[in-house]
């Protein structure tokens, strides 16, 4: 009788994680249609020059906001998921986020002009000053998100994302249509963060006053290495656009590159959806002594992330057509950039899953080394490639670093935990070739027909994965039983 108890308890947690990932990814995917509509309105209303200015300012603030929240993100999820009493942890997380967000907002507001000159776009200084408000609000909203994730309340996290992206579309489009200005888009972005914070506060109130159990020792041993990784990754994810803007001094090039980045976000959204949820789930399984169950969940997560490789091939094959249909002929040069950046984004998604596993098994120091190595390589690469090849050079560096980071992180997981997905990698590579060939022949179509054609190719790849047995739950192996 006791042997049948484990499966009975395993299924609810398994389906809870699956449910959370599906809902979270679906909520983050709202960014794709809303982002495309928003980008289409901005490019047609503001033109490449105005869109380039907004993209540089918004990218800088988004990077800084995510960087400041990343300082505690993975550590906060880990602390909450492993705690017997989560409320004192949540209070400490909220206090730290309030302090970090306030400092970041004040610094940006006071140094908007120097930052604008540093980015090679002096006219964006007023936009940075207004965007500074968003830094404080964003930090507070993310504190609530981390607490909800650590508690396993994945539906509430999805509701926050859905509210943010939907309101962002409404506010930006309405204000840009009314004002015809970049400032309208800036104010709309800040308004969307206000909505996300209100939804978060409604879903999970957290006391700012009271006892906090987040000690300095906890921050040093767990949070510090993860802070290094988080900051490194945020620098890496945006250093290409910053370097391109600073080295080329061309808002048009920045606008073309930013347009390609906007279309390369789905793998990143997948990483945002699965990474924290996977960390929370693995931490709870290991805390309860279910080590083998944690290995199985980690193995499945690796296989699912690697399954994104054929999707990168599909987007690369149809990249020029996608850009033409969505942004128009004036953004044709973004096609080759999209092909590269989407592939690099898939690499980052795989690395995010692997890093969540490494964090869950308490090997945070390796994570920090990995982040610094990827960032350092990218910086050197951009300094060498951008002056010679411009935007394509930046995209090539980003792609190569993302792929190498993914391979290195997978190797670390295998070495430290005995879990790998090499067979899945081989199958994904084989399926990517015909997927690219088919997608490259999808030309001369409207948006709906293009989406249908690419959707059918993606469905065919998914069916092939099922037929190859990739959705079957892995059986315990001798390597998975090693400590």
N, C-alpha and C positions, 0 to 999 in steps of 0.2 A: 504493500500500500504506500509506503513512503517513497518508493521509486517513482510513482506516478505523480507525486506532488510537485516535483520540479517543473515538468512541462506545464502544469496548470498555472503556475505562477509566472512562467516565462512568457507565455503568450500575451497576457495583458501588457507587460512592459514593452514587448516587441512591437505590438500594434500601437501602443501609445507613442513610441518614438516614430513609427511610420506615419501615424496620424499627424504628429507634430511637424514632421518634415514636409509632408504633403501640404498641410495648411500653411506653414511658414513660407514654403517655396511659392505656393500659389499667391499668398499675400504680397511677397516681394516681387513676384512676376507682374503684379499690377503696375510696377514701375515701367515695364516694357511698353505696353500700349499707351499708358499715360505719358511716359517719357518721350515716346515717339511723337505723339500729338503735340506735346509741349515743344519739343525740338522743332517740329515742322512749323508751328506758329512763330517761334522765335526766329528761325532762319529766314522765313519769308517776310516777317515784319521788320526785323532788325538788320537783315543782311549778314554776309560773312563777317564784316567788321564789327558790328554791334554784338553779334552772337559770339564772336571771338572774345570780346571784352567781358561779356557776361560769363563765358565758359572759364576764362582764366580766374576771375574773381570767385565764382561758385566752386570751381575745382579746388582752389586754395583753401577756402573756408571749409568745404566738405572734408578735405584731407586733414586740416587742422582739427576739426570737430571730431572726426573718427579717431584721429591720433590721440587726442586728449581722453576720449572715452576708452580707447584701447588700453590705456595705462592700467585700468582695473578690470576690464571686461572679462577675460577668461578667469582671472583670479576670483572675481566676485561670484561668477557662476559656480566655480569649484567650491568656494567657501560655503555658499548657501546650500548646494546639493549635498555636502558632507556634514552639515550641522544638524544637531538634534533640535535646536531652537534657532530659527532663522531670523527672527525680528531684530535682535541686537546686531546681527551681521548686516541686515538691510539698513539699519540706521547708520552704521559706520560707512557703508558704501555710499549712501546718499550724501553724507557730510563731506566725504572726500570728493565726490563729483561736484558738489556745490562749490567747494574751494577751487578745484582745478578749473571749472568752467568760468568762474568769476575772474580768476587771474588771466586766463586766455582772452576773455572778452575785453578786459581793460588794456591788455598789451596790444591787441589788434586795433582797438579804437584809437589808442594813443600813437600808434606807429603806422597808420594806414598809408600815409604818403611814402615813407621809406620802403614799405613792403611793395607798394605799387611800382616804384622805380626799380626795385630788385627784380620784379617779375617782368620788367621790360614793357609795362603798360601803365604809365602815369595816370591816364584818365580814370582808372578803376578805383582810385583812392576813396571817393565818396561811397562807392558800393561796398568796399571792405569795411568802412566805418559802420554802415547799417548792418552788414552781415555779422558784425561782432556780437550783436544781441543774440544771434542764432547759436553762438558757441555755448553760452550759458544755458539756454533752453535745451539744446541738444544733449548736453551732459546730464541734465536732470532727467530727461526722458529716458536716456540709456541706463541710468541707475535703476529705474523701475523695470525696464526690460530685462536686465540681468537678474534681478531678484525673481521675476516671474519665470524666467528660464530655469534658474536653479531649483525652483520649487516644482518644476514640471508642468507649469500652467502654459502650455504651448499655444492654446487657442487664444489666450489673451495677448500673447506676443504677436500672433498673426493679426489680431484686430488692430493693434497699434500700427503695424506696417500698412495695412489696408487704409486706415484713416489718414496716415501721412501722405501716401502717394496720391490718393484720390483728391484730397484737399489741395495738394500742391498743383495738380493739373487745373483745378477750378480757379484757384487764386492767381496763378501766373497768367493763364490765358485771359482771364477777365481783366486783370490790371494792365497787361501789355496791350490788349485791344483798346482799353480806355485811354492809356497814356502814350502808347507807341514808343515807350522808353525802356532802357535797360533797368532803370530804377524800379519800374513796375514789377519786373521779374524778380528782382532782389527782395522787395517787400513781400511778394507772394510766397517766396521760399521760406521766409521767416514765419509767415502766417501758418504754413503747413506744420512747422515744428511746434508752434503753439497748440495746434489741434492734437498732435501726437502726445504732447505732455498732458493735456486735459484728459484724453482717453486713458493714458497710463495711470493718472491719479485716480480716476474713477474705478478702474479695474483693480488696482492694488495700492491703497493708501499706505504710506510709510511714514512713521514718526521721525521728525528731524531731531527732536529732543529725546533724551533717555540714555540708557546704558548702551555702549557699543563694545563689542567683543573683537573688533578688528584691531589686532595689536601690531606694533611695529615689527615684531618677530615674524608674524604671518606675512606681512607685506614684503619683508626682506627675503624670506626663504622661498615664497611662492610667487608673489606678485612681481618682484623685481625682474627675474628672468623673462617673465611673460610681457612685462612692460617693454623690455628691450626688443623682444620679437615684434610686439605690436607696433611700436614706433618705427622699427625698421621696415615692416611691411607697408605701413602707410606712406612712408617716404618713398619706398620703391614703387608703389602703385601710382604715385602722382609725379615722381621726379621726372618722368619722360616729358610730360606736358610743360612742367616748369622749365626744364632744361631747353626744350624746344623754343619756348617763348623768350627765354633770356638769351639764347645763342643765335636765334634767327631774327629776333626783333620784328616778327611779322604776325600781326593779329590774324591774317588770313590763314597762314599755316596752322596757327593754333586752333582756329575755327574748324578747319578740315580735320585736324587730328582729334579734336573734341567730339566732332560728329561721329567719327569712327569709334571712339571710346563709348559713346552713348549706346551704340548698337552692340557693343561687346560685353554688356553687363550681365546677361543671363547666368553664365557660370559663376560670377561673383555673387549673384543673388542666391544661387544654390548653396554656395559656401556659407553665406550669412545665415541661411535657413538651417543647414545641417550641423555646422560647426559647434555652436553653443549647445544645441540640443544633444548632440552626440556626447559632448564632454559631460553634461549633466547626467545623462543616462549611464555612461561608463563609470563615472565617479560613484553613483549610487549602487550599481552592481558590485563594484569592488569593495565598497564600504560594507555591503551585506554579505561579503564572502563568496559571491557568485562570479568567480574569476573566469570560468569557462564560458559562462553566458556572456560576459563582457567581451571575450575574445570573438565569439560568434558575431555579436553586434558590430564590433570593429571591422571584422572581415567583410561583412555585408556592406558596410558603409564604404570601404575601400573599393569594392567591386562596382558599386553604384557610381562613385565619382569617376572611375576609369571609363565607365560607359559613356561619359561625355565626349570622349575622343572622336568618335564618328560624327557627333554633332558639330565639332569644330571643323571637320572636313567638309560637311555640308555647307556651312556658312562660308568657308573659304572658297568653295567652288562657285557659289552664287553671290559673292561679296559685291562685285561691281553692279550686278543687277539690283541687289537689295538697296544699295546706296542711291542708284538712279531713281528707283521707284519712290523711295521715302523722302529723300532730300532734294531731288532734282538734278539736272545736268551740271549746275554750278559746283556741286560737291562730288563730281566724278572721281577726283583724285583721292577721295576717302576710301575707295574700294579696296585697293591693295593694303591700305592700313588696317581696314577691318579684318581682312583675312589673317593678318599677322596677330593683331591684338586679341581677337577671339581665341586663337590658339593659346596665346600666353595666359589668357584668363582661365582657360580650362586647366592649365598647369597649376595656377594659383588655387583653384578649387580643390584639386587633388591634394595639394600641399596642406590646405586648411584642414581637410579631413584627417590626414596623417598627423598633423600637429595636435589636433584635439585628442587623438589616441595617445601620443607621447605625453601630453600634459596630464591625462587621466592616470597614467602609470608613474607619475611623479618624477619625470625626467625633464624638468623645465630648462635646465642649463643647456641641453642640446638644442632646444627650441631657440634660445637666444643666439647661439652660435650660428644656427641655420639662417636666421633672419639677417644677421649682420653680414654673412657671407654673400647672400643674394643681393642685398643693398649695395655693398661695396663693389661687386662685379658690375651691377647696373650703372652706378655712377661713372666708373671708369669707361664703360662701354659707351655711354651717352657722350662723354667728353670727346671720345675718339670718333664716333660714328655720325653725330649730328652735324658737325661742320662739313663733313664730306658728303653725306647722303640726305641731310635734312630730316623731314618727317619720317621717311621710310627707314632711315637709320635708327631713329628713336624706337620705332615699332619693332624692328629686328632685334634690338637689344632687349626690349621688354619681353619678347616672345622667348628668346633663348634662355634668359634668366628664369622665366616662369617654368619652362620645361625642365631645366636642370634642377631647380628647387624641388619640383615634384618628384623627380627620380631619386634625389638625395633623401627626401623625407620618407619615401616608401622603403628605401634601403634601411633607414634608421628603425622604422617600425618592425621590419623583419628581424633585424639583429637584436632589438631590445625585447621584443614580445613574441617572436616566432610566428607572426601573422604576415601573410603576403597574398598578392593577387596577380602573380606573373602570368598565369594562364589567361586571365581576363585581359591583361594588357596585350597579349598576343592576338586574341580574338578581336579586340577593339581595333588594333592596327590593320588587321585583315579586312574588317568591315569598312574601315575608313576609306580604302582605295575606291571601291565601286560607288560609295556614297559621294565622294568628291567628283567622280566622273559624271554621275547623273546630275548633280547640282550644277555643274559647270555648263550644262546644256539647257538650263532653264533661263531663257532669254526672251525679250520682247513681250513681256506680260505686264498686266496691271497688278495692283497690290493684292487683291483678293485671290487672283489666279496664282500669283507667285507664292503666297502663303499656303495655298492648297497644294501646290506642287511640292514645295519643300516639306510640308506636313506629311505628305504621302511617303516621301523618301525617308523621313524620320521614323514614321510608323513601320516601314519595311525593316529598318535597322533594329527597331525595338523588338519586332517579331523574331528577327534572326537571333537576338540575344536570348529571348525566351527559349527558342528552339535549341540553342546551344547549352541550355541549363543554367544560365547565369542568375536566374531568380530563385534557384533552389537554395535552401538553407544549408550552409556547409556543415559537414559532420566533424566531430572532434578528431583531431589528428595528434600524432605524437608530438609534433612541434608545437602545437597549441597548448600542450599540457606543461611545457617548460615554464619555470618561474621567470 
